[in-house]
Each structure stands twice: as structure tokens, then as C-alpha cells.
Amino acid sequence: MNDPRGSIWRKCDFHVHTPLSALENNFTTDFDEYVKCLFKKAIEKRIFVIGITDYFTIEGYKKIRTEYLEKEEKLRTLFTEQEIIEIKKILILPNIEFRLNKIVQVIRKNGGQTTKETGRINFHVILSNELSIKQMEENFLHDIYFLYESEPDEPDKRKKLKPDNLVALGSRLKMEQEGLVGSDLRVGMTHAIVNDEEIVELLTRNKDFKEKYLIVVPSDEDLSEISWKSQDHLTRKTLLSRAHAFFSSNEKTIAFGLGEKAESTEVFVQEFKSLKPCIWGSDAHDADKLFEPDLERYCWIKADPTFEGIRQILFEPKDRVFIGKYPELGQRIQSSRSQYLSHLSIAAVEGYDSRNGIWFDNFSLPLGFELTAIIGNKGKGKSAVADILALLGNAHVEAEHFSFLHTEKFCQRGYADQFQGTLKWLDNSTYTRTLNSKIDLSSVERVKYLPQSYLEKLCNNEDGRFQQEINKVVFSRLDDVEKLGKKTFDELIEYKSQLISQKISELKNTIEIVNKGITALEQKDNGDYRNGLQNRIDLRKKELQAHENEKSKIIPAVNPVDNESLSDGQKKKAESLKILNEEITALEIAIEAENVNLKESRLRLSELELIRDELLSTKDRFQKWQEERSEHYAQFGLNILELASLRIDTTKVEDLISVQRQLVSNQLVLLSEIPISDTTKEETSLIIQLQLKKNLRDSIGKELEKPFKDWQEYQQQIKDWELKEKEIIGTIDKIGSIKFLENEISYVDNHLKKELAKQKDQRKLLIKEVFSEKQQIQSIYNKIKIAISEVLNEHSREQNISIETSFKMDRSFYTRIFDYVNRYGFFYQNGDEVLRKIVREYNFDDIDQILEFIDRLLNEDIRHKEGRKIDLYNYLSSLEYIETEYDLRLNGKGLTQLSPGEKGGLLLIFYLILDKDNKPLIIDQPEDNLDNQSVAEILVPYIKSAKTRRQIIMVTHNPNLAIVADAEQIIYMHIDKEDRYTVSCVPGAIENPVVNTHIVNILEGKMKAFNNRRIKYRVGLNSQQ
């Protein structure tokens, strides 16, 4: 029976005896009762394949087949109609058990005891039910000879392996040896031996038996531990090499047959000619034992219950056979029924008149549970089914990526809106909508869809979507605990790097201060600045020379006080004037000193206030942190107020501020220009005192006669000249003075470059600190990728696939940089490409190379935009354009070195083995841009791995992919445009001859290549005709 769902796990028992098994029979002698018991138990136990076993004959099988299965009227006397339907689903095969003329040593272990025994080897041949009874007996069994008798000088007497001859042998032996008991047939079968070489010769010589038999060698011992040093080495090896399979449920023997105990499977195949699957059965000789092997070691085969289906275990010996209570996949499917699609049906809406074609009306498609491959010629509906499944499964895909359900194709008016699809899940839930419906992004996504155009867009564009998709897959791989309640990868990274980001922000603030100093120094570090200083000095010196020339123009005057002819009144006034001038000079000196003191006091007050504000800000930030995080801590029963406290006391600072404010206030009083209103009090302002002194001096001066006035004016002129001279010569602190300018030139000549270098070194140290913090963020990525790397290492096999964390240039860098510089000079032509070329020359995982990169950009002929130089410095120094990313590597090549096809394959691998989401995965033409070898090497191992944990539906125009990936279900799609666009499908397993024929037809001229690799590709001979 061929199942449209394809190859599914079915319980089989390849070793069941009948009442006609002469050597041992504990069944009822009533064959009708035996048949009733056999099939009723098979239905109850859900057995799909039974190997009816007899010694040297097919008597039991022949009787069941000819007298029961081929006579429905007989079945009706024993079973109900429903039971007959179920019986017809069961494959009955003859399993002939031979005893060979070869003896080998067998090692048996029982507890801690090891014994060595010798014995003859049993040899099973399972024949196809497609052979007739006549072919089985006359063309095989009756052409086998067994040794009947020997005598000296005569050839051995041999007889054909027929029941009558076996009876004759038993009868003769019993007459010759009285100790032999039992029926003649039993004794004959017990002592008859045959030659396996003859058996193989018969089977291989007759073309009717080609691919219609399986040779199975039972193993009563652990084959992984047998000794190959005994004399039976070649005998044993020849028998094992001839076998298609072993009869064993021993785990170590199973591993031995799969080549897992050998150096490699290639080495095993070279020695034993093929991998050997293990099958098993109950070896039932009584009704209670039927279909109940010891230790519940049931035999499961994933195939159609046909002989060709059973033969698939030869080509996928590991994946098609399971011995145990229940295959893991079956358990998972049963526990996750809501995650598996079971059926797609489509019908025209009521009232559709088929004017635009029949299309999907009455379309029905059962779906397999592992890997389903949708095949067909171009334009025959493959992608249509994928689009429809994605629509009904609400895959979150933009409408533009649908190739069939597109507004320019089937979603035109009068087509998609005229059909309604229903998707049924294994839990019997259904979802129905018209085919012109839109994806509901607000609802749950129940299937994942990777359309071909979507993969192409991801792999060909450099807009960061490919990286985003990788991040999604990586995030899905994390346990819920590791996700910390976050919804996306970016949210998780941002959450984990909060403190680091804060530290980086503080460093950036410091860097901005340093850059401000660097730009100021760089303005001085050029010849123009120094020349400007020298020019200003020259001007000032000329000014000083001119000023010195002015001194000679001052007309000297004689101090009248020295004139003895003055009256006592005149002398007294002159003395008062002299004292006033001295006091005025003293006040001017005091005011200048007090201004300096006031400046220093105000600066100190400002610094104290900054200290206070910094403390208060720290307190506020700490309290805010406590408020923000208190609920999170409370989830764990923790009181944040008890765990963390901060003591900040600004009392001393406030006291100092008060003292300093009072000092400033007092100094402001001394320099006040407003006189006090209380005339009874002494004036405290130095400026008012000075003004009063000057007013008094002027008043006395008016009372003096001309000699006194001349002298006074002379004195003032000399004083003004000296002040001007002092102002021109100045000090190193007096801006614009000669000494200041000379000191500045000395600084430029002797200290500037050292100071600039020191500032740049400081900036580099800060950049290194920023990089170090970014490495801390990278370490978060590294911790996340540990589990990913383990999975990749486990599955990589021949392909070296790894995931690394690295620093990459943010894509915005190539536009942001031109916010600060003009496209002139170095960037005059093809500025973007020039910049990208430079970036490619540096490794951004190396801080030294990053610093070289920054230096190179800053030292090129860059024309800064007006006022943006410091912004450029701050941007480059912040490293905000360097981001941590995951870099997928295939055989040592990074993403940038991979072709779009290889990128697509790599992304698919990520989905296949890393994406922990277990919803069905629908892939449209994953093999595009990959040759057959790349398909086999890159995709197939991961597809085969992924299908064991999630349902995969794959559209492919290359059946190679479906075959080498051992797709459980093949769906052949066809649209008959001559018959009003009728859409049809043929679903089934690879071993289904109808499906097989369609595969070959699509392959067209590729059949020869398949013949050369039959074992791998498994295209049956019936499909080649």
C-alpha cells in the first residue's frame, strides 16, 4: 500500500512463525484460529509488516497468502469488513530461515561470564510479495540442494530443498540413529544444511529476483566485540559482507552495522561492502509472543508498507530504522500536534462559474510530517502551494515576496478571490480564508516561510537585514531564562550592556573635552599662527618706539614746593597735594589687587558650587536608580534600600560656599561704585575712596597758582606715559602685550608640539578605554554564541561552519562622515568608494589598527565643513561607528566573501539547525544559485537533521535535492493549461512507483548520472522504464 503522506514510521515484525514451522510450534493446530489471532493482534498492535518465517520452506506464508489473503470470501468468515480493510494494509512477506554448512565461533556474555561456543549460522532470505509462489518455490527453493548422503569414492548425494526430501532425510537419520526423536520433517530440518554461495548464486542469476529479496544474517552476539583473529575470520566476513541487514536489537551491533564503531563509515563499507541496518521481530512461536519482542524492542521502519519501501533501509540505514518502544519523532509529533500541518484543501467559492479556469477547485493534499518536497516542471504550481500554505499559516512575510499570490498574477480580480483554502493541523484545528486575503501581522505566525525572493533580497542587499535575520535565529536559540524577558536580540544586548553604555557615555564626554583642547592647540600649530604672533610683536614694538618718542614731547615742570618764596598757605596746599597723589597711587594699586582677589574668589566659589552640584546629582541619580530597579529586585524578595545605600553630606561644602560667598560679597563692597547712604559712616569702597581723593586733589589743584598746575599736569603726563609703556610691554599674563606674545611664540616653538602630542596620547588612551568597554559588550555576544557554536560543531560535518563575533563598520559611517567633511581634496572623486577601500584595509578587532585608521583619516587632505572639525574628532574618537556583529563563516570564508547563493545556503542552515522555533518551515527553492555538489554538501545534511524536529515543506525544481535529502513525502504538482488550468497533485513516498516515475521525467536526461549512484539516489528500476 502506498500512502499519500509518504514514508511514515510503521511498526514491523519480521520474525513470526506459523503452525507449519516444524522445528518449534506452540500455536494452535487450527490454522483458521491462528490466522484470526495473527491479524487481530496485528491490527490491535498496529503492525504494518509481518515476516512469516519458516525453516527451509514458505509453507506457512503460502497457506496464508493462497488460502486467506487471496480468498476474500474466506476472510469474511473470520473477520469484519473493517478488519478486512485493515488486513489489506498489512504487508505479508516470506522470511525463509536456512541453516548453513558453515561453523563459526560465537562469544556469549552472561553477566560477568564470557563463554565461547561454536555453531552453525542461520541465514534468512526475505522475499518480495511481488513474486509468485511458483517463482519462490520452483525458481529458488527447489533449486537449492542440501547434502543428503556421502560415501567413499563417490560424489556427495544432494537433494533439492523440498519438504518431501527433508522428510526422507529425517526418516533415514532416525532409522540410523535411535536417539533422534520427532517427526521426520523436524529431524530432517534440524540436520539439513545448505550452501549460502548457492543461495546467492540463484538469487543473483535470475533477473526475476533482482531487487526482490533481502539477505539478513542474525547475530546472537555483540558484533562490535567479536574477535577477528580466529580461523573463521574470512567465513564470518564473507557472510556479513553478503548480508543486506542483520537480525539484532543489540545497540552495539546496531552501531557496528552503521559503521559507527569503525574508523569511519568509508572504512567500514570498504571492508563489509555496505552499511548494515538492523531489523528485528518477536520470533513468535506461540500466540502470547506475537508482536511482543523482548524488552519492548519493537522494529519500526519509515517507509510505505511495500517491499520497495522496506528496501529503503538499505539506502538510509540509520534514518529509516528504529528499534525500541517508540521513535522519538513519533513521540514529539504526538506531543506537539498543533505544530504539524496535516491537510490542505481548496475549493471554489459558491457561485464561481469557472470562467477563469478550474484551478484549485476540489484540490486536496495530505501532508507528511517530516520533509515534504514539492516538485514539478516550471510554472506547474510548486510555488503556488508554498504561497497558499504560507497564507493560511499566517506567515509574517511581506506580500511582495509571494511569487504566485501576487497582484500581478493569481491575485488579480476574479482569481484568488474565487477560491477558499482550508489548512488542517494534526490536532484537528482548521483555518479557512480566501486566497486573496492579507497576512495578519497582529496575529500569531503559525508557519515560517522563506520565499525565494526574500532570500535573494537578504543575500544581495547590504542594508543590514541579513544580519538582523541571523540575530533573530540566534535569539530564538536562547532559553527563555537567558532572554531575560526581552522580545528581541537588540533589546537583550541593550539591557545587558546598560552599565557599559553609561561608562562609554562618560568616556565620550571626557574625549570631547580633550578634543576641544586638541583643536585649540592645532589652531596654533601652524606657521600662520606663529607669523601672526610675530607680526603683532613687531607692531607692538613699533608702538613702543613711537611711545618712547612721545616722552620727549612732554614739557618738564619744576616742583613749586621747592620754591622758598612760597607762602606758608601755598606750601601747606602743595604738601596736601603730594600726600593725595601718594594715596591715590596706593588706592589704585589696592583696587587692581582686589580685582585679582575677586576673580580668584569667584572662581573658587564656582568650583565649590560644582562640587556640591556633582554630589547632589550623584545622589539624585542613585535615588532614581533605586526607584527604577526596586520592582525588579522585589521580584526576588530583595529590598533595594537594604542592599544599596549612598551617604552624601554636603554640609562642609555648603559651609565653605557660605564663607566664600561672604568673602566675595566683602570684596564687591570694596569695589563698589555706589557710595554708602549713611554719611556718618566711613566709606569702605576703595573705588569711592579713590574718586573722593581725586575730587579732593582736583579741588586743591584749582586753588593753586599756575606753577602748581603746571607741575601737576607734568606729573600726570609722566604717570600716563608710564602706564601706557607698562601696558605695551606687559607681562606673560597680559593678553596682547609684548611679553605675552613673546611668551606665546616661545610656547609655540618649544612646548606646543609636546603638549599637542600629549593631548593626542591622552585621546588615544581614552579611545582604548572605549574600545575596552566595547569588548565587554562583545563578550556578551560571545557568551550568547557558546551554545550556538556547540550546535554548529555538532552538525558541521564536512562543512566547516562557525559563528564568530567581530567588530564591523556600521553602515551609517559612510554617510555620517560626510556630515563633517566636504567631498573635496582626498574625497574629491568617488568619495564613498575611497572611504570603503580604506575601511577594507583595517581589522577593527585590533585597537592598534583602529587608531591607525583614525590617524590616517585625520592626516589625509580632508576639507572640514565650517565649524565641524571638532564634531569629526568627537565622532571618530567615540567609536560609535564600530558595532559588534555575528560573522558566519563557511569553510573559512566570511559573509563578505560568499556568493549570494552561498549566503542563502548559510542562512538556511541557520534556520535548519539553530532556529529553535518548531513551527513548520516552508522553503521555496533553497537550491537556487547552488550547483548539485553544493546542494549535497551544504544543504542536505542540515535538512536531514532539521526534519527530525520540525516539519519542513520544500519547493524545489531539482529532484536531486529531494532524493539525497531522503524526503519522506514527494508532491508532484501539475497545472493542465489545456484543461482549463486544472491543478492536480500526486503525493507519496520516493519508493512509490508513480511518484518515482514523475521524478525521472523531471530529471529527463539526468537518469544516467542517477544510475551511476543508485545506492545514494534510490531510483527504482521500475521508474527507469
Secondary structure, 3 states (H helix, E strand, C coil): CCCCCCCCEEEEEEEEECCCCCCCCCCCCCHHHHHHHHHHHHHHCCEEEEEEEEECCCHHHHHHHHHHHCCHHHHHCCCCHHHHHHHCCCEEEEEEEEEEEEEEEEEEEECCEEEEEEEEEEEEEEECCCCCHHHHHHCCHHHCEEEEECCCCCCCEEEECCHHHHHHHHHHHHHHCCCCCCCHHHHHHHHCCECHHHHHHHHHHCHHHCCCEEEEEECCCCHHHCCCCCCCHHHHHHHHHHCCEEECCCHHHHHHHCCCCCCCHHHHHHHHCCCCCEECCCCECCHHHCCCCHHHCCEEEECCCCHHHHHHHHCCCCCCEEECCCCHHHHHHHHCHHHCEEEEEEEECCCCCCCCCCECCCEEEECCCCEEEEECCCCCCHHHHHHHHHHHCCCCCCHHHCCCCCCCCCCCCCCHHHEEEEEEECCCCEEEEECCCCCCCCCCCCCEEECHHHHHHHHHCCCCHHHHHHHHHHHHHCCHHHHCCCCCHHHHHHHHCHHHHHHHHHHHHHHHHHHHHHHHHHHHCCHHHHHHHHHHHHHHHHHHHHHHHHHCCCCCCCCHHHCCCCCHHHHHHHHHHHHHHHHHHHHHHHHHHHHHHHHHHHHHHHHHHHHHHHHHHHHHHHHHHHHHHHHHHHCCCCCHHHHCCCCCCCHHHHHHHHHHHHHHHHHHHHCCCCCCCCCCCCCCCHHHHHHHHHHHHHHHHHHCCHHHHHHHHHHHHHHHHHHHHHHHHCCCCCCCCHHHHHHHHHHHHHCHHHHHHHHHHHHHHHHHHHHHHHHHHHHHHHHHHHHHHHHHHHHCCCCCEEEEEEEEECCCHHHHHHHCECCCHHHCCCHHHHHHHHHHCCCCCCHHHHHHHHHHHHHCCCCECCCCHHHHHHHHHHCCCEEEEEEEEECCECHHHCCHHHHHHHHHHHHHHHCCCCCCEEEECCCCCCCHHHHHHHHHHHHHHHCCCCCEEEECCCHHHHHHCCCCEEEEEEEEHHHCCEEEEEEECCCCHHHHHHHHHHHHHHHHHHHCCHHHHCCCHHHCC
